[in-house]
Amino acid sequence: MSYEDQAPGTNGVPGVVRELIDSNYTTSPYANIEKLEVIGRKKAEAEGVAFQMDHERKILLARIGSEISTINASQNLSEAKLDRLSRADPRYANHIKGMAVAIENRERLRSDYWAVKSELEWDAHALHHYNTLSKLER
């Protein structure tokens, strides 16, 4: 097969071979691979946001606790009470809500990623099985 038979952007896979592979899958594996790359990038960003928000939660709690202890310096608050007051602060509650959204996005994208990846693997196994059966018929 000559170089002219290769479709642009196929990473060296000849165009005829690519068409043959496409015809044996329920959806194009090349479209799914591109979809997997897009979802993978979004998933990585969502994981980064969830990770950052989880670590910022502790920093925010410490800052709020520091503010409360400074404001109430004359009351000599216990660590347990200071912790309860910090967790009751609206800023902390808003941060927790934002963290819940970030985790939800991360998990949704993980699910989408694995759904596409599973479809690719399923089609690859089905094609392998089809090839094995066609060899047995010979």
Order of alpha helices (4+ residues) and beta strands (2+ residues): alpha-alpha-alpha-alpha
